[in-house]
Amino acid sequence: MISYKLAKQLKNAGFPMKDDGTLEGKKYIPLDISLEELIKACGDGFNVLMRIPQVKGLQKPEWEVIGEVKYTGELTFIGRTPEIAVAKLWLKINSKVVNKK
């Protein structure tokens, strides 16, 4: 599950969303975006997702995604859930596409 704030960032950046979410004014923001949807939307920019085990200093295990953006190279994002980590990657991939237009 991702936060409302992150879902809104995805929607504003053009992430293809279903119409089944939280009402914001007259708009719906889905909060239940699947990991599969996120990975598929990243396309070739997604490389690997791995769990970072719980270690001293971290309260909970975290997730790391490694991806690649053309002309930028390899990128790494960390999140409390795999969905959060991959959503961050998608936002970065998408920001590069938007900036090139």
C-alpha positions as CSV (number, residue, x, y, z in Angstrom):
1,M,0.0,0.0,0.0
2,I,1.3,3.5,-0.8
3,S,0.3,6.7,0.8
4,Y,-2.2,9.2,-0.5
5,K,0.6,11.7,-1.1
6,L,2.6,9.3,-3.2
7,A,-0.5,8.1,-5.1
8,K,-1.3,11.8,-5.9
9,Q,2.3,12.3,-7.1
10,L,2.0,9.3,-9.4
11,K,-1.4,10.5,-10.7
12,N,-0.1,14.0,-11.4
13,A,3.0,12.6,-13.2
14,G,0.6,10.6,-15.5
15,F,0.7,7.1,-14.0
16,P,-2.1,5.0,-15.5
17,M,-4.6,4.6,-12.7
18,K,-7.9,2.8,-12.3
19,D,-10.9,4.8,-11.2
20,D,-11.2,3.2,-7.7
21,G,-9.8,5.3,-5.0
22,T,-10.2,8.1,-2.6
23,L,-12.4,11.0,-3.5
24,E,-10.5,14.3,-3.7
25,G,-12.9,17.0,-4.8
26,K,-14.4,15.4,-7.9
27,K,-11.3,13.3,-8.6
28,Y,-10.6,9.8,-7.4
29,I,-7.1,8.9,-6.3
30,P,-6.5,5.1,-6.1
31,L,-4.4,4.1,-3.1
32,D,-4.2,0.4,-3.9
33,I,-1.7,0.3,-6.8
34,S,-0.2,-3.2,-7.1
35,L,3.5,-3.9,-7.2
36,E,2.9,-5.7,-10.6
37,E,1.3,-2.5,-12.1
38,L,4.2,-0.4,-10.9
39,I,6.9,-2.8,-12.2
40,K,5.1,-3.1,-15.5
41,A,4.8,0.7,-15.8
42,C,8.6,1.0,-15.2
43,G,9.3,-1.1,-18.3
44,D,12.9,-1.6,-19.1
45,G,13.9,0.9,-16.4
46,F,13.2,-1.7,-13.8
47,N,16.1,-4.0,-13.0
48,V,15.8,-5.7,-9.6
49,L,13.9,-5.4,-6.3
50,M,15.4,-6.8,-3.1
51,R,14.6,-6.8,0.6
52,I,17.1,-5.2,3.0
53,P,17.0,-7.2,6.2
54,Q,16.3,-5.6,9.5
55,V,19.6,-4.3,11.0
56,K,20.6,-2.3,13.9
57,G,19.4,1.3,13.5
58,L,16.5,0.3,11.2
59,Q,13.1,-0.3,12.9
60,K,11.7,-2.4,10.0
61,P,13.2,-4.2,7.0
62,E,13.2,-2.0,3.9
63,W,13.1,-2.6,0.2
64,E,15.6,-1.5,-2.5
65,V,14.9,-1.2,-6.2
66,I,17.6,-0.7,-8.8
67,G,16.7,0.7,-12.1
68,E,18.1,2.5,-15.0
69,V,17.1,5.7,-16.8
70,K,18.5,6.5,-20.2
71,Y,21.3,9.0,-20.1
72,T,21.3,9.0,-16.3
73,G,22.5,5.5,-15.5
74,E,21.7,3.2,-12.6
75,L,19.4,4.5,-9.9
76,T,18.6,3.1,-6.5
77,F,15.5,3.9,-4.4
78,I,14.6,2.6,-0.9
79,G,11.1,2.3,0.6
80,R,9.3,0.8,3.6
81,T,7.4,-1.4,1.1
82,P,8.3,-2.7,-2.3
83,E,5.5,-0.6,-3.8
84,I,6.9,2.6,-2.4
85,A,10.4,1.8,-3.7
86,V,9.2,1.0,-7.2
87,A,6.8,4.0,-7.2
88,K,9.9,6.3,-6.5
89,L,11.7,4.7,-9.5
90,W,8.7,5.2,-11.7
91,L,8.5,8.9,-10.8
92,K,12.2,9.3,-11.6
93,I,11.8,7.5,-14.9
94,N,8.7,9.5,-15.8
95,S,10.3,12.8,-14.8
96,K,13.1,12.2,-17.3
97,V,10.6,11.4,-20.1
98,V,8.6,14.6,-19.2
99,N,11.8,16.8,-19.1
100,K,12.8,15.6,-22.6
101,K,9.6,16.9,-24.2
